[in-house]
Amino acid sequence: MYSYNGANHHEDYNYYDDYYNDYYNDYYPSYGNHGRYDYMDNEHCGCWDPYSPEMDPYCYPVSPGLIRSLEEYIKDELTDSRYYELLAQKAPTQRAKDLLMEFSKDEKMHAQDFMNAYFMLTGRRYQPPKIEDPKVPDDFMEALQQRILAETNDYKKYGEQYLKAHTAYLRDLFFMTRTSEARHAMRIPYLMHEHHRQTMR
């Protein structure tokens, strides 16, 4: 069956269409009397309300594990954003401060991207909890070392999600996020080198 794939934004075969048609015809006979884009409860099967201009009228299974992971990622990225913001206050140079604030904005954007994905998959907007200030070591070099480990762990985590993603939208999301985390990890040594130069003067 060829149909519009709302998540991938192209015309292509999608086996989820056949899966849902068969499922609802077997268990909900009245479903067969309606078009595939008629309203179904988006709480239990991940379907979009076609009458809402903000939602995509495409129905596909949503993994509860992925939804829980997105909630965790949103909180983690907001915490990382705050970490970099606090660390920027300890930066020895204006250049280091600017770079750390750039990292902070990147992490906040990741959180927003994950919230957008959460809404796309569930039809609900996620309200993250209040983020407590993370503990940032007083030693600038130690704080940077912690971030290298954290960024490389995130790179691995989002890479695994990229490999498991079933849609182009999610693959792009996790690929771009892991690329950004890798870029942070590769630029932190520059900050460490600059800090070392400052302390040697």
Secondary structure as GFF3:
##gff-version 3
##sequence-region A 1 201
A	DSSP	beta_strand	2	5	.	.	.	ID=ss1
A	DSSP	beta_strand	10	13	.	.	.	ID=ss2
A	DSSP	alpha_helix	15	27	.	.	.	ID=ss3
A	DSSP	three_ten_helix	29	33	.	.	.	ID=ss4
A	DSSP	alpha_helix	42	45	.	.	.	ID=ss5
A	DSSP	alpha_helix	64	88	.	.	.	ID=ss6
A	DSSP	alpha_helix	94	122	.	.	.	ID=ss7
A	DSSP	alpha_helix	140	164	.	.	.	ID=ss8
A	DSSP	alpha_helix	168	200	.	.	.	ID=ss9
###
